[in-house]
Amino acid sequence: MPCELTDTYYPAGIARGTPLAERRKIPGGAVTLLARLGHRGVRVREDVTARMPGAEECGVLRMAPDEPVLLLSRVTLDGADRPVQADLMVMPARRQRLRYEMRLG
């Protein structure tokens, strides 16, 4: 059963002419390719909100229309605070557990 829908975006200047610009899986993963291209993520910013799903989301995620979804948006930034990747994820709230661990001080 699908657990989430994810769309990933990259700045055109980074993705152009690379597998990042294609609609397929990237051997070794996008994070590895970004690092090889000189774009290493060092910080992530996430926002999580809740809403009711659309009809297409209900169908793909196999859920009832009265079940809320979580919408998680993630931006990965490099050492110069420039975005190198953005992800938008939609997931059924009842099937998820989000855990955040942070160092303070």
C-alpha positions as CSV (number, residue, x, y, z in Angstrom):
1,M,0.0,0.0,0.0
2,P,1.5,3.4,-0.9
3,C,2.5,5.4,2.2
4,E,3.1,8.8,0.6
5,L,3.2,10.9,-2.5
6,T,6.4,12.8,-3.1
7,D,7.4,15.5,-5.6
8,T,11.0,16.6,-5.6
9,Y,12.4,19.8,-7.3
10,Y,15.9,21.1,-7.9
11,P,17.2,24.5,-9.1
12,A,17.4,24.5,-12.9
13,G,21.1,25.6,-12.7
14,I,21.9,22.5,-10.7
15,A,19.7,19.9,-12.5
16,R,20.1,20.9,-16.1
17,G,21.9,18.2,-18.1
18,T,22.0,15.8,-15.2
19,P,19.8,12.8,-14.2
20,L,18.1,15.2,-11.7
21,A,16.3,16.7,-14.7
22,E,14.8,13.3,-15.7
23,R,11.7,11.6,-14.5
24,R,13.3,8.4,-13.2
25,K,15.2,6.9,-10.3
26,I,18.8,8.1,-9.8
27,P,21.3,5.2,-9.3
28,G,22.9,5.8,-5.9
29,G,20.3,8.5,-5.0
30,A,19.8,12.2,-5.6
31,V,21.7,13.2,-2.4
32,T,24.8,11.3,-3.6
33,L,24.6,12.8,-7.1
34,L,24.1,16.3,-5.6
35,A,27.3,15.9,-3.5
36,R,29.2,14.7,-6.6
37,L,28.1,17.8,-8.4
38,G,29.4,19.9,-5.5
39,H,26.0,20.6,-3.8
40,R,26.2,19.1,-0.4
41,G,23.2,19.7,1.8
42,V,24.1,20.9,5.3
43,R,20.8,22.1,6.7
44,V,17.1,21.1,6.2
45,R,14.0,23.2,6.9
46,E,10.7,21.4,7.2
47,D,7.1,22.6,7.6
48,V,4.3,20.2,8.4
49,T,0.6,21.0,8.1
50,A,-2.5,18.9,8.0
51,R,-5.5,19.1,5.6
52,M,-8.1,16.9,4.0
53,P,-7.0,15.0,0.9
54,G,-8.1,15.5,-2.7
55,A,-9.9,12.8,-4.7
56,E,-6.8,11.7,-6.6
57,E,-4.8,11.5,-3.3
58,C,-7.5,9.3,-1.8
59,G,-7.4,7.0,-4.7
60,V,-3.6,6.6,-4.9
61,L,-3.1,6.4,-1.2
62,R,-6.1,4.1,-0.7
63,M,-7.7,6.1,2.0
64,A,-11.2,7.5,2.8
65,P,-12.0,11.1,2.0
66,D,-12.6,12.0,5.6
67,E,-9.1,11.0,6.7
68,P,-6.6,13.9,7.0
69,V,-3.3,13.9,5.4
70,L,0.0,15.5,6.5
71,L,1.7,17.8,4.0
72,L,5.5,17.9,4.7
73,S,7.6,20.4,2.8
74,R,11.3,20.1,3.0
75,V,14.0,22.4,1.7
76,T,17.6,21.3,1.8
77,L,20.2,24.1,1.9
78,D,23.9,24.0,1.2
79,G,26.7,25.7,3.2
80,A,26.0,29.1,1.6
81,D,22.3,28.8,2.6
82,R,21.2,28.2,-1.0
83,P,18.4,25.7,-1.7
84,V,19.7,22.6,-3.5
85,Q,16.5,20.4,-3.2
86,A,12.8,20.9,-2.3
87,D,10.4,18.0,-1.5
88,L,6.7,18.1,-1.1
89,M,5.2,15.0,0.6
90,V,1.6,14.1,1.2
91,M,0.9,11.2,3.6
92,P,-2.1,9.7,5.4
93,A,-1.8,11.1,9.0
94,R,-2.9,7.9,10.7
95,R,-0.1,5.9,9.1
96,Q,2.7,8.3,10.0
97,R,5.0,9.1,12.9
98,L,7.2,12.1,12.6
99,R,10.2,12.3,15.0
100,Y,12.5,15.2,15.3
101,E,15.7,15.2,17.3
102,M,17.7,18.4,17.9
103,R,20.7,19.5,19.7
104,L,20.4,22.6,21.9
105,G,23.2,24.9,22.8
